[in-house]
């Protein structure tokens, strides 16, 4: 079922985001490293992605970052990390695409289900749908 596939695709993507090879979770792990970029994140006030010259990434304040924040940190840091982690980003792109396709399929299934479930209660629905199809031709 598309809704379950969407859930599975999202869980797979979230689990993969947490495997980023340069991800560190504590400030102490940045000791001696050079910070190349600090990019604010939109999800939480004061949160930022810190990228070091060796490809290390810290989400500040340090991790307990939600998957959405971590994904954003990896996205805004991509220009600095892409060359060091090209294979990881390629797999991430594949998982993002899979998640989007699953979302699209789940939405389609939900819409079709709503139509099927309402055809009897709303007799004019069938005609309205035919009219819409004609508009798009």
C-alpha positions as CSV (number, residue, x, y, z in Angstrom):
1,X,0.0,0.0,0.0
2,X,1.4,3.4,-1.0
3,X,1.0,5.0,2.5
4,X,3.0,2.2,4.1
5,X,5.6,2.5,1.4
6,X,5.9,6.3,2.1
7,X,6.3,5.6,5.8
8,X,9.1,3.0,5.0
9,X,10.8,5.3,2.6
10,X,10.8,8.1,5.1
11,X,12.1,5.9,7.9
12,X,14.9,4.6,5.6
13,X,15.9,8.2,4.7
14,X,15.9,9.3,8.3
15,X,18.0,6.4,9.4
16,X,20.5,7.1,6.6
17,X,20.7,10.8,7.5
18,X,22.0,9.8,10.9
19,X,24.9,7.8,9.3
20,X,26.7,10.8,7.8
21,X,30.4,9.8,8.2
22,X,31.6,13.2,9.4
23,X,28.8,13.8,11.9
24,X,29.9,14.6,15.4
25,X,27.6,15.1,18.4
26,X,29.7,17.0,21.0
27,X,31.6,20.2,21.0
28,X,34.8,18.5,22.3
29,X,35.0,16.6,19.0
30,X,35.8,19.9,17.2
31,X,38.9,20.5,19.3
32,X,41.8,21.3,17.0
33,X,39.6,21.5,13.9
34,X,39.2,24.5,11.6
35,X,35.6,25.7,11.1
36,X,35.0,26.6,7.4
37,X,31.4,27.5,7.5
38,X,28.6,28.2,9.9
39,X,25.1,28.2,8.4
40,X,22.0,29.0,10.3
41,X,19.2,26.5,10.3
42,X,15.5,27.5,10.0
43,X,14.0,24.9,12.2
44,X,15.1,26.0,15.7
45,X,16.2,29.5,16.8
46,X,19.9,29.6,17.3
47,X,20.6,26.3,15.5
48,X,23.4,26.1,13.0
49,X,25.4,23.7,10.9
50,X,29.2,24.0,11.6
51,X,31.4,22.5,8.8
52,X,35.1,21.9,9.4
53,X,37.8,21.7,6.8
54,X,38.2,17.9,7.3
55,X,34.5,17.2,6.4
56,X,33.3,17.1,10.0
57,X,29.7,18.4,10.6
58,X,28.2,19.5,14.0
59,X,24.7,20.6,14.4
60,X,24.7,23.3,17.1
61,X,23.5,23.2,19.7
62,X,25.0,19.7,19.7
63,X,23.0,16.8,18.7
64,X,19.8,15.7,19.9
65,X,19.0,17.3,16.6
66,X,15.8,16.1,15.1
67,X,16.1,14.3,11.8
68,X,14.6,17.3,10.0
69,X,17.3,19.6,11.5
70,X,20.0,17.1,10.7
71,X,18.8,16.8,7.1
72,X,18.7,20.6,6.7
73,X,22.2,20.8,8.2
74,X,23.5,18.3,5.7
75,X,21.7,20.2,2.9
76,X,23.1,23.6,3.7
77,X,26.5,22.1,4.3
78,X,26.5,20.2,1.0
79,X,28.7,22.7,-0.8
80,X,31.4,22.1,1.7
81,X,31.0,18.4,2.2
82,X,30.0,17.1,-1.3
83,X,33.5,16.5,-2.5
84,X,34.5,14.5,0.6
85,X,31.3,12.6,0.9
86,X,30.1,12.2,-2.7
87,X,29.0,8.6,-2.4
88,X,27.0,9.4,0.8
89,X,25.2,12.3,-0.9
90,X,24.5,10.2,-3.9
91,X,22.8,7.6,-1.7
92,X,21.0,10.3,0.2
93,X,19.7,11.8,-3.1
94,X,18.4,8.4,-4.1
95,X,16.6,8.0,-0.7
96,X,15.1,11.5,-1.0
97,X,13.8,10.7,-4.5
98,X,12.3,7.4,-3.2
99,X,10.6,9.2,-0.4
100,X,9.1,11.9,-2.7
101,X,7.9,9.2,-5.1
102,X,6.3,7.3,-2.2
103,X,4.6,10.5,-1.0
104,X,3.2,11.1,-4.4
105,X,1.9,7.6,-4.6
106,X,0.4,7.8,-1.1
107,X,-1.4,11.1,-2.0
108,X,-2.8,9.6,-5.2
109,X,-4.1,6.6,-3.3
110,X,-5.7,8.9,-0.7
111,X,-7.4,11.0,-3.3
112,X,-8.7,7.9,-5.2
113,X,-9.9,6.4,-1.9
114,X,-11.8,9.6,-1.0
115,X,-13.4,9.6,-4.5
116,X,-14.4,5.9,-4.2
117,X,-15.8,6.4,-0.6
118,X,-17.9,9.3,-1.6
119,X,-19.4,8.3,-5.0
120,X,-22.5,6.9,-3.4
121,X,-23.1,9.8,-1.0
122,X,-22.4,12.5,-3.6
123,X,-24.0,11.5,-6.9
124,X,-22.9,14.6,-8.7
125,X,-19.2,13.8,-8.0
126,X,-18.9,11.5,-11.0
127,X,-20.1,14.2,-13.4
128,X,-17.9,16.8,-11.8
129,X,-14.9,14.5,-12.2
130,X,-15.8,13.9,-15.9
131,X,-16.0,17.7,-16.3
132,X,-12.5,18.1,-14.7
133,X,-11.0,15.5,-17.0
134,X,-12.5,17.3,-20.0
135,X,-11.0,20.6,-18.8
136,X,-7.5,19.1,-18.7
137,X,-7.7,17.6,-22.2
